[in-house]
Amino acid sequence: MNGFAARIGLTSVVLLVLLRISIGWHFLYEGVWKLVQPDFSAESYLLVAKGPLAPMFYAMVPDLYGRQRLQSMSAKGTGDSEISAECYLTAWRSFKDEAVKFYAMDETQQKAADALLSQYETSLKEYLRDHGSAIRGYFTSLELFEARERAGTNGAIHEQERLWQEQRKLWAEVRQWLDELDGMGRDFQAGIWALLNEDQQQKGLLRRPVHTAGLLPIRLPFAQTWMELINFSVSWGLTAIGICLIAGLFTRLAALGGAAFLTFIIMTQPHLPNIYPLPPEVVGHFLFVDKNFVELVALLVLASTAVGQWGGLDFFVYWWVGRPILRWIGWVSDEAPVHLHAADAAARVK
């Protein structure tokens, strides 16, 4: 309310600063942990999303059901279909061509790289031929599942459980093939690396995806696929929010950013009645409100106060940068600032 001012005691100020630092530490540790884990991926979290918004989070995972990497097409001269993995072949050929230029391979190395690519192309085709029947059966089951999913359920828990379990079974089935093909691609890249001499290896690894599914329209220095971009954003976003909250720098913005992230988390795992799967009892019992929701409210409280100026760098940002700008545009007057005095144990909040 305009003109309304409230005073809070020094104890409240200290506790709000402690709350800010505590939440900041939580975010910082989560972010740093993800940064140092080479295999971290937000994909596993997105795939356990539940509730009415789950399809939105599943859509963030590129080629979730393997339709791009395991394409089914009609075989020439027959009525049968065959499985093609052009996403892998295209990526491997592109990697080989880039490696030849990047490492300035000599003629002998180029011939060896061509032979290695031919070997892996043959291995890929043999693998798809050996597993073609099972993969075609998987796609048939996938079509039936999607038809049942579109038809909807009657809301009963056992119906939700049946669809959930069937979905997980399909993902596990296709994942075993995709993981093996991804591993084949990584082995191919390692084989190209083994062809290089010591001087060429000094240039470092040429990091490229092993397939073309989910590629960004523009190659970025820190991400080449949509999932890499999500992983980068989550890891560095959490780290930045944590640092800013601990240091009291751009605190309101950091608190709102943390609240937005927690809103995202709550949307993936809403604690609503009659939504399968139910949370395991070991984590407690919730109805709407869980620990993420509580921390979200705490961040909104921090965003509504000047806690960044109480024992934080926002004090200097405001008085050295923000206030001169506000004075220049006429939004504040030149009257002397109101200081916080430990003697009167009070702080001013607007």
N, C-alpha and C positions, 0 to 999 in steps of 0.2 A: 504494500500500500504506500502511496506517495506520502512523504512526510513522516512515515512511521519509523521509529528507531527503537531498537531493543538493546539492552545491555546484558552481557553474559559475563560470568565470573572468570577469573584467571584459571581456575581449575577446569572449567569447560573448554577454555582456549587450549590448554595443555592437552586435554584428552582428545580434542578434535585434531590437533597436530599429530598425536600418537596414532589416532585412527587413520589419518592420511598416510603416515609412514608405514603402518602395518599393512594396509591394503596395497600400497606401492611395492612393498617387499614381496607380497604374494604374487603380484603381476610380474615383477622383475624376475623372480626365480622361475616362474612358469615359462617366461620368454627365453631366458638364458638356457634352461634345460632343453628346450626344443632346438635351440641353435646349435648346441653341442652334440645333439643326437643325429648322426648321419642318416639314419633311416626314418626320421620323423616324417609323418604325413598326416594331414588332417583328414585324409580319405577314410580312415578307419572310424573316426568320430562321426563323419557325415553319414556313414552307412548304418549307424545304429540309431539314426533319427527316427522318431515315432510321432504319431499323432497326425492331425489333419494337414500339417505343413511338411510332413516328411518327403513327399514327392519333390518339393522345391529344393530340398537339400540333396536328394539323390541326383537331381539334375546337375549339380555342381561337380559331380564326379564324371570326368570324360569317359565315354565309351563304357558305361557301367555294365552293360550286358554283352560286350564283346562284338557287337554287330559291325563295327568298323574294322577291327583287327582280324575278325574271322568272317569274312564275307562269303556268302553262299551264292553261287551262280550256276547257270546251266552249263553242263559239260558239252563240248562241241560234238555234234553228231549223235548225241544220246538224249534221252529224256531225263536222265539223272542230273543231280546237282553236285558240284564239287566245291570244296572250301578253298578260298584264296586268301592269302595274307599279304596283300600288296602294301599295307601300312608298314610292315616290317621290311619288305624288299626295297621299297622306296627309301626308307630311312637308312638302310645299310649301304645302298648304292651312293646315296648322298654323302654319308659319312666317309666312305672310301675316297670319293672325289675330293672332298674337303681336306682329308688327311694328306693326300698326295700334294696338294698345293700348299697347305699350311706347313708341312714338314719338309717341303722341297725334296720329295723322294727321288732317288735316281732310277734309272731304267730297270735295274734288277729288282729293286724294292717294289716298283709299280707292278711288275709282272707277278711278284709274289702276292701282292695285295689283290690283284685280279683273280689269281688262283684261289686265294683264301675266300674271296667273295663267292666265287663259283661253288666252292665246297659247301659253304653255309647255305647258299640258295638250294642246292641239292638236298641238304639235310632238312631244310624247312619243308620242301615239297614232300619228302619221304615221311616226315612227321605228320603232316596234314593228311596224307594218304592213309597212314596207319590209324589215325584217329578220326578220319572223316565221318565214318558212320556214327560214332558217338556224338560228334559235334552236331551233325544234322539232327540227331535225336534230341539233343539239348535245345536246339532252336524250335523244334516242334513243341516241346514241353513249355518253352518260354512263351510261345504264342498262345497256348492254352491258358497259362497262368495270367497273362495280360488280359485275356478275354474275361476271365473270372474276376480280375481286379476291377475292370471297367464296369462289370455288372454290379459291383458293390456288395456289401454284406448287410445283414440285418442288425448290426451293432453288437451282437453277442460276442462275448470274450472268446468262445471256442472258435468262432468264425475268423476273428482277427488273428488268433493263434495259428490257425491252419494256413492262412495266407502268409503270415510272417515266417513260419517254418519252411514253407514251400519256396518263398523268395530267397531265404538264406541257403537252401539246398541248391538252388539254381546258381547263385553267386559262387558258392564253393565249387560247384562243378566246372564252371567256366574259368574260375580263377586258376585251377590247376594247369589248364592248357596255356593261359596267358602268362602265368609265372614261368613256365618252361620256355615259352617263346621269348619272353623278356630276358631270361637267363642266356638263351642262345645269342641274343643280340649283344649282351654284355660280353660274352665270350668272344664274339667276333671283334668287338672293339679292342679287347685285350690282345687278340691276335694281331691286329694292326699295330698296336703299341709295341709288341715284341719284335716287329720288323725294323724298328727304328734303332739308329745308333745312339751313342751317348750324347752327342752334340744335338741331335734332333730332339731327344727326350728332354733336354734342358728347356725347351719351349713350353713344357708342361702338357697336361692332358687336354685333349680336345673333347670337351664335354658336349655330347649331343644325345637327344632321346633315342631310344632303340626302336621307336615306331612313330608314326606321324599322327596318331589319334590324339586329339586335344591340344594341338600346337597353337600357340598364340599367333595372331595375324602378323605381329611384329616381334622379332627376336629381341629380348631385353638382356642386358648384361647379367642380371641376377635370376632370370626365369625364361624358360623357353616354352613351357606348357602351362595350361590353366591351373593344374594342380600345383606346380612349382610356384606359381604366382600366389595362390592361396596360402601355401606353406610359408612363403617369404613374408606375406602380409601379416599372418597370425604371429609368427615368431618375433619379428621385429616390432610389430605393433604392440604386443604385450610388453616387450622389453622397454620400448620408448615410454609407454604409459607408466610403467613401474619407476623408471628413472625420474620422470617429471613429478610424480607424486612424492617420491622420497625427497627430492630436492626442492619441492614447492615451486616448480617452474611451469608456467602455463597450466596451473592446477585445475582451473575450471574446465579447460579444454580436455585435459587428460582424464579428469573425472567423468566427463560426458562420454569420452571415447571408451573408457572402461565400462560404463553403464551400457553403451551400445553393444559392446562385445558380450556382456553378460545377458543382455536381451536376446542376442543370437543363440547363446547356449541354452537359455530357458526355452526358446522356441523349438530347439531340436529335441529337448527332453521335457515336455510339459508334464507336470504332475497333476493330471486331471483324472476324474473318475472314469473307469471303464475304457482305458486305453492300454492296449497290450504292446509290449510286455510290461508287466508291473515291475517296479524297482525291487531289487532284492532286499529282504528285511534287514540284512546286515548294515545297510546304509541308513536305516531309520525309516520312519513313516511320514509321508508328506501329503498335504492336500493344498495345491496351489503354491504354497510358500515353502521354499527350501533354502539351503544356505546360499545358493546363487542369487535368489531373490532378495535375501537379507543384505548381501553385499551390494547388490544393485541399488537398494534404497539408501545404504550408507554412502555410496558414491554420489547419489543425487543430493544428499544432505551436504556433502563436501562442496559440490558444485554451486550450492546456494549460499556459501559463506566465503569470507575472505581468508580462509585457512592457509592459502598459499603465501599470504603476506605475514603470517604469524610464524616466524622461524623458517621462512622460505625465501627463495630468490625472487618470487613475485613482488616482494616489497621493493626491490631495486628496479624491477621491470616497470612497475607502476609509477614510481616517483621520478625515475630518470627518463623513461620513454613514454609510457602511457599518458601520464598527467600533462606533460608539455604538449602532447598532441591534442588532448582534450581541451586544454586551455587555448590552444591556437585556433580551434574551430568553435570556441565559445561555449563549450558544454560545461566547463567548471570555472569557478572564479579564482582570483589570486589570493584568497584568504589563506591564512596559515593552516597547515594540516593539523588534524587532531591526532596526537600521539597516544600510544598505549602506555600507561604507567603501571608498573607492578605495584606501586604504592596503593592505588585505588582498586587494584585487582579487577579491572573491567576492560572490556574491548568493545569497540563500536562495530555493529553489523548493519549494513543497509540492504 
